Amino acid sequence: MREALYWEHEGGYRVRCTLCPVNCIIDDGHTGSCRVRKNIGGKLYTLNYGKVSSIAADPVEKKPLFHFWPGSCALSISSVGCNMHCRYCQNWEISQAGEEFPYLRDVPPRDVVSLAQRYGCESIAYTYNEPVVWYEFVLDTAKLARREGIHNLLITNGYINEEPFRELAPYIDAMNIDIKAFNDGFYMRVTGVPGGEPSKKTAVLAKREFGIHVELTYLIIPTLNDREEEIRAFARWVVEELGDDTPVHFSRFFPHYRLTDLPPTPVRTVEMAYRIAREEGLKFVYIGNVPGHEGENTYCPKCGKPLIVRWGFEITEYHIKNGKCEYCGEPIPVVGTYLKKRYNWMWW
């Protein structure tokens, strides 16, 4: 536990957390909505600094990041807590837990970097639970990783206030930002926050001002965010605000946690989203959670030939040389070169 960054006094022993747009006002002895930032005696403390719930050496494609050092290894680390409360969360055991989670281990930033080096991981991914609420630890670890030449990946809902993001952004190399929906009603009903505008703002700031590699994920949930007009509006926003070369992943929903009364997303619905996004001008659109689907592959936007062929998280063919399509020479926006490697797998 250590004193948190980004908070202010509200009078008496009450404080306001200013890390994320929830901006919790917290009474003495209580935690914020995220469960991991606590007011103790009129000061705000982070309860999860150095507290790690899981570590795994993953293919970077699992994040998913399809255009950032393909085939490379990401040391994925997580803690507990989240500033959203998604009813369908796949990692709810840790995202909706606090310091009481029984399997936390103490791992200082230096040890995280050493583990990445030991297992040959080119990057560290802050993932599984929401890294925004692990802010102080992520910031310290990212600084050390940057000095050692290790990339930092933020797998996030992007729900963070601008000032703290500006402090963290110079140390982040790539982000996958989860856009939950393109209507604010969904956010209030399903995630527990007022709307998605802060996440969109973070995406634009990350790519346009800081030059961070940004990919987006949109989980399509039947009846909640799967309307054609909503998906079309989302795709148009990406083209206009982030650029037509921004990779977008449309993922298939499966019932989980507190949202088990809906069926899995029909594959045809995910294919519809893929088609609409391409119609709106997006060049690199992907279908997720449908193993073996041709929508997992990267295609040349000019000649249409498959350039990166995937099965799940594995690359089976790669046809990009010197940043260009092998067949027609079209420039392809992929950061880094293909790293075909064997993983020295670890997990705990």
C-alpha positions as CSV (number, residue, x, y, z in Angstrom):
1,M,0.0,0.0,0.0
2,R,1.2,3.5,-0.8
3,E,-0.2,7.0,-1.2
4,A,-2.1,7.3,-4.5
5,L,-1.5,9.8,-7.2
6,Y,-4.3,12.0,-8.5
7,W,-6.7,12.9,-5.7
8,E,-7.7,16.0,-3.8
9,H,-9.2,17.0,-0.5
10,E,-12.9,17.6,-0.4
11,G,-13.1,19.0,3.1
12,G,-12.7,17.2,6.5
13,Y,-11.5,13.7,5.9
14,R,-13.3,13.3,2.6
15,V,-11.3,13.0,-0.6
16,R,-12.0,12.9,-4.4
17,C,-10.1,10.5,-6.6
18,T,-9.3,12.2,-9.9
19,L,-7.6,9.3,-11.7
20,C,-10.6,8.3,-13.8
21,P,-13.9,10.0,-15.0
22,V,-15.9,8.3,-12.2
23,N,-14.2,10.9,-9.9
24,C,-15.3,9.1,-6.7
25,I,-15.9,11.1,-3.6
26,I,-14.7,8.8,-0.8
27,D,-15.3,9.0,2.9
28,D,-12.7,8.1,5.5
29,G,-12.3,4.3,5.7
30,H,-14.0,3.6,2.4
31,T,-12.8,2.6,-1.1
32,G,-13.8,4.0,-4.5
33,S,-15.9,2.2,-7.1
34,C,-12.7,0.3,-8.2
35,R,-12.3,-1.3,-4.7
36,V,-8.5,-0.6,-4.7
37,R,-8.2,3.1,-3.8
38,K,-9.0,3.8,-0.2
39,N,-9.3,6.9,2.0
40,I,-7.4,6.4,5.2
41,G,-7.4,9.3,7.5
42,G,-8.1,11.8,4.8
43,K,-5.4,10.6,2.4
44,L,-6.0,8.3,-0.7
45,Y,-4.0,5.1,-0.9
46,T,-3.6,2.5,-3.6
47,L,-4.2,-1.0,-2.1
48,N,-2.9,-3.0,-5.1
49,Y,0.6,-1.6,-5.7
50,G,2.8,-4.6,-6.5
51,K,-0.1,-7.0,-5.9
52,V,-0.2,-9.4,-8.8
53,S,-3.0,-11.9,-9.4
54,S,-1.6,-13.6,-12.5
55,I,1.4,-13.6,-14.8
56,A,1.6,-15.4,-18.2
57,A,3.8,-15.3,-21.3
58,D,1.3,-14.8,-24.1
59,P,1.5,-14.3,-27.9
60,V,0.9,-10.6,-28.5
61,E,-1.9,-11.6,-30.8
62,K,-3.9,-12.7,-27.6
63,K,-4.2,-9.1,-26.4
64,P,-5.3,-8.7,-29.3
65,L,-2.6,-6.7,-31.0
66,F,-2.3,-7.8,-34.7
67,H,-0.2,-5.0,-36.0
68,F,2.5,-4.7,-33.2
69,W,5.5,-6.9,-33.5
70,P,3.6,-10.0,-34.9
71,G,4.6,-13.3,-33.3
72,S,6.3,-11.6,-30.3
73,C,5.9,-12.5,-26.7
74,A,4.1,-10.3,-24.1
75,L,4.6,-10.9,-20.4
76,S,1.0,-10.4,-19.3
77,I,0.4,-9.2,-15.7
78,S,-2.7,-8.3,-13.7
79,S,-3.8,-7.3,-10.3
80,V,-7.4,-6.7,-9.0
81,G,-10.0,-4.0,-9.4
82,C,-11.7,-2.1,-12.3
83,N,-13.4,1.2,-12.7
84,M,-16.2,-0.4,-14.7
85,H,-18.6,-3.2,-13.6
86,C,-19.4,-5.0,-16.9
87,R,-22.1,-7.6,-16.4
88,Y,-20.4,-9.9,-18.9
89,C,-16.8,-9.6,-17.7
90,Q,-14.7,-12.6,-18.6
91,N,-12.3,-11.8,-15.7
92,W,-14.7,-10.8,-13.1
93,E,-13.0,-12.9,-10.4
94,I,-10.2,-10.4,-10.4
95,S,-11.7,-7.3,-11.9
96,Q,-14.5,-7.2,-9.4
97,A,-12.3,-8.1,-6.4
98,G,-10.2,-6.0,-4.1
99,E,-7.3,-6.6,-1.8
100,E,-9.2,-9.5,-0.2
101,F,-8.5,-11.7,-3.3
102,P,-6.7,-14.7,-1.9
103,Y,-4.2,-15.4,-4.6
104,L,-2.3,-12.0,-4.7
105,R,1.5,-12.1,-4.7
106,D,3.9,-9.3,-4.0
107,V,6.0,-8.6,-7.1
108,P,7.9,-5.3,-7.3
109,P,8.4,-3.5,-10.7
110,R,12.0,-4.6,-11.0
111,D,11.0,-8.3,-10.7
112,V,8.4,-7.9,-13.4
113,V,11.0,-6.5,-15.8
114,S,13.4,-9.3,-14.8
115,L,10.7,-11.9,-15.6
116,A,10.1,-10.4,-19.0
117,Q,13.9,-10.7,-19.7
118,R,14.1,-14.2,-18.3
119,Y,11.3,-15.6,-20.5
120,G,12.4,-13.7,-23.6
121,C,9.3,-11.4,-23.8
122,E,9.7,-8.3,-25.9
123,S,6.9,-6.5,-24.1
124,I,5.0,-6.3,-20.8
125,A,1.2,-6.2,-21.2
126,Y,-0.9,-4.7,-18.4
127,T,-4.1,-6.7,-18.8
128,Y,-6.8,-9.1,-17.5
129,N,-8.1,-6.5,-15.0
130,E,-8.2,-2.8,-15.7
131,P,-4.6,-1.3,-15.6
132,V,-5.9,2.2,-15.0
133,V,-6.7,1.3,-11.4
134,W,-3.2,-0.1,-11.0
135,Y,-1.9,3.2,-12.2
136,E,1.0,3.8,-9.8
137,F,2.5,0.3,-10.3
138,V,2.0,0.4,-14.1
139,L,3.7,3.8,-14.3
140,D,6.7,2.7,-12.2
141,T,7.1,-0.6,-14.1
142,A,6.7,1.0,-17.5
143,K,9.5,3.4,-16.7
144,L,11.8,0.6,-15.8
145,A,10.8,-1.5,-18.8
146,R,11.4,1.4,-21.2
147,R,15.0,1.7,-19.8
148,E,15.6,-2.0,-20.6
149,G,14.2,-1.8,-24.1
150,I,11.0,-3.7,-23.3
151,H,7.8,-2.5,-24.9
152,N,4.8,-1.5,-22.7
153,L,1.3,-2.6,-23.8
154,L,-1.9,-1.2,-22.1
155,I,-5.0,-3.4,-22.6
156,T,-7.6,-1.1,-21.3
157,N,-11.1,0.3,-21.3
158,G,-9.4,3.7,-21.8
159,Y,-11.5,5.2,-19.0
160,I,-8.9,7.6,-17.5
161,N,-8.7,11.3,-17.0
162,E,-6.5,13.3,-19.3
163,E,-3.9,14.5,-16.8
164,P,-2.9,11.1,-15.5
165,F,-3.0,9.7,-19.0
166,R,-0.6,12.4,-20.2
167,E,1.9,11.3,-17.5
168,L,1.7,7.7,-18.4
169,A,1.5,7.9,-22.2
170,P,5.2,8.6,-22.9
171,Y,6.0,5.2,-21.6
172,I,3.3,3.2,-23.5
173,D,4.1,1.7,-26.9
174,A,0.8,0.1,-27.9
175,M,-2.8,0.0,-26.6
176,N,-5.8,-2.1,-27.3
177,I,-8.8,0.0,-26.1
178,D,-12.1,-1.7,-25.5
179,I,-15.0,0.4,-26.9
180,K,-17.9,-1.2,-25.2
181,A,-20.6,0.2,-27.4
182,F,-21.5,3.4,-29.3
183,N,-24.4,4.5,-27.2
184,D,-24.2,5.9,-23.7
185,G,-27.2,4.0,-22.5
186,F,-25.3,0.8,-22.8
187,Y,-22.5,2.1,-20.7
188,M,-24.9,3.0,-17.8
189,R,-26.9,-0.2,-18.0
190,V,-24.2,-2.7,-18.6
191,T,-20.9,-1.2,-17.4
192,G,-22.0,1.1,-14.5
193,V,-20.4,4.3,-15.9
194,P,-22.2,7.3,-17.5
195,G,-20.9,7.0,-21.0
196,G,-18.1,6.1,-23.4
197,E,-16.8,9.5,-24.4
198,P,-13.7,9.4,-22.1
199,S,-12.6,6.1,-23.7
200,K,-12.9,7.6,-27.2
201,K,-11.0,10.7,-26.1
202,T,-8.2,8.5,-24.7
203,A,-7.9,6.7,-28.0
204,V,-7.7,9.9,-30.0
205,L,-5.1,11.4,-27.6
206,A,-3.0,8.3,-27.6
207,K,-2.8,8.0,-31.4
208,R,-2.9,11.6,-32.6
209,E,-0.8,13.3,-29.9
210,F,1.5,10.6,-28.5
211,G,1.9,8.4,-31.5
212,I,1.0,5.3,-29.6
213,H,0.0,2.3,-31.7
214,V,-3.7,1.9,-31.1
215,E,-6.1,-1.0,-31.9
216,L,-9.7,-1.2,-30.8
217,T,-11.9,-4.0,-29.7
218,Y,-15.7,-4.0,-29.9
219,L,-17.5,-7.0,-28.3
220,I,-20.8,-7.5,-30.1
221,I,-23.6,-8.5,-27.7
222,P,-27.0,-9.5,-29.1
223,T,-29.7,-6.8,-28.6
224,L,-27.4,-4.5,-26.6
225,N,-24.9,-3.0,-29.1
226,D,-25.4,-5.0,-32.3
227,R,-27.6,-2.6,-34.3
228,E,-26.3,-1.9,-37.8
229,E,-26.6,1.9,-37.4
230,E,-24.6,1.8,-34.2
231,I,-21.8,-0.2,-35.7
232,R,-21.8,2.0,-38.8
233,A,-21.5,5.1,-36.5
234,F,-18.6,3.5,-34.6
235,A,-16.8,2.7,-37.9
236,R,-17.2,6.2,-39.2
237,W,-15.9,7.6,-36.0
238,V,-12.8,5.4,-36.2
239,V,-12.1,6.5,-39.8
240,E,-12.7,10.2,-39.0
241,E,-10.9,10.4,-35.7
242,L,-8.2,7.7,-35.7
243,G,-7.7,7.0,-39.4
244,D,-8.7,4.2,-41.8
245,D,-5.6,2.2,-41.0
246,T,-6.6,1.7,-37.3
247,P,-7.1,-2.1,-36.7
248,V,-10.5,-2.9,-35.3
249,H,-11.5,-6.2,-33.7
250,F,-15.1,-7.3,-33.6
251,S,-15.4,-10.1,-31.1
252,R,-18.1,-12.6,-30.5
253,F,-19.9,-12.5,-27.1
254,F,-20.5,-15.6,-25.0
255,P,-22.7,-15.6,-21.9
256,H,-20.8,-15.1,-18.7
257,Y,-20.8,-13.6,-15.2
258,R,-24.1,-11.7,-14.7
259,L,-25.1,-11.7,-18.4
260,T,-26.2,-15.3,-19.0
261,D,-29.7,-14.6,-20.3
262,L,-28.5,-13.8,-23.8
263,P,-27.3,-16.3,-26.4
264,P,-23.8,-16.2,-28.0
265,T,-23.5,-13.7,-30.8
266,P,-24.4,-15.3,-34.1
267,V,-21.4,-15.5,-36.3
268,R,-23.4,-13.8,-39.1
269,T,-23.8,-10.7,-36.8
270,V,-20.0,-10.4,-36.4
271,E,-19.6,-10.8,-40.1
272,M,-22.2,-8.1,-40.6
273,A,-20.1,-5.7,-38.4
274,Y,-17.0,-6.7,-40.4
275,R,-18.7,-5.9,-43.7
276,I,-20.1,-2.5,-42.4
277,A,-16.7,-1.4,-41.2
278,R,-15.1,-2.3,-44.5
279,E,-17.8,-0.4,-46.3
280,E,-17.1,2.7,-44.1
281,G,-13.5,2.6,-45.2
282,L,-11.6,0.7,-42.5
283,K,-8.7,-1.3,-44.0
284,F,-7.9,-3.7,-41.2
285,V,-10.9,-5.3,-39.6
286,Y,-10.8,-8.5,-37.7
287,I,-13.3,-11.1,-36.4
288,G,-12.5,-12.4,-32.9
289,N,-13.7,-15.4,-30.9
290,V,-14.4,-17.4,-34.0
291,P,-11.4,-19.7,-34.4
292,G,-10.4,-20.5,-38.0
293,H,-12.5,-17.7,-39.5
294,E,-10.9,-15.9,-42.5
295,G,-11.7,-12.7,-40.7
296,E,-8.7,-13.4,-38.4
297,N,-6.3,-12.7,-41.3
298,T,-4.7,-9.5,-42.5
299,Y,-5.4,-8.7,-46.1
300,C,-3.7,-6.2,-48.4
301,P,-6.1,-3.2,-48.8
302,K,-4.9,-2.8,-52.4
303,C,-4.6,-6.3,-54.0
304,G,-6.7,-8.1,-51.4
305,K,-4.3,-11.0,-50.9
306,P,-3.8,-12.5,-47.4
307,L,-0.6,-11.1,-45.8
308,I,-0.8,-12.5,-42.3
309,V,-2.7,-15.8,-42.0
310,R,-3.7,-16.8,-38.4
311,W,-5.2,-19.7,-36.6
312,G,-6.3,-18.3,-33.3
313,F,-3.1,-16.7,-31.9
314,E,-0.7,-18.5,-34.2
315,I,0.6,-17.1,-37.4
316,T,0.8,-19.7,-40.2
317,E,1.8,-17.4,-43.1
318,Y,3.5,-14.0,-43.3
319,H,3.8,-12.0,-46.5
320,I,5.0,-8.5,-45.5
321,K,8.6,-7.5,-46.3
322,N,10.1,-4.1,-45.3
323,G,6.7,-2.9,-44.3
324,K,5.1,-3.6,-47.7
325,C,2.8,-6.2,-49.3
326,E,5.0,-8.9,-50.8
327,Y,2.7,-9.1,-53.8
328,C,2.0,-5.5,-54.9
329,G,4.2,-3.3,-52.7
330,E,1.4,-1.5,-50.8
331,P,2.7,-0.1,-47.5
332,I,1.2,-2.0,-44.5
333,P,1.1,-0.3,-41.1
334,V,2.6,-3.0,-38.9
335,V,5.0,-1.9,-36.1
336,G,8.1,-4.1,-36.0
337,T,9.0,-7.3,-37.9
338,Y,7.6,-10.8,-37.6
339,L,9.2,-12.6,-34.8
340,K,8.7,-16.4,-35.4
341,K,9.6,-17.9,-32.1
342,R,9.0,-20.6,-29.6
343,Y,7.5,-19.4,-26.3
344,N,9.2,-20.3,-23.0
345,W,5.8,-20.6,-21.5
346,M,5.1,-19.6,-17.9
347,W,2.0,-19.0,-15.9
348,W,0.9,-18.5,-12.3
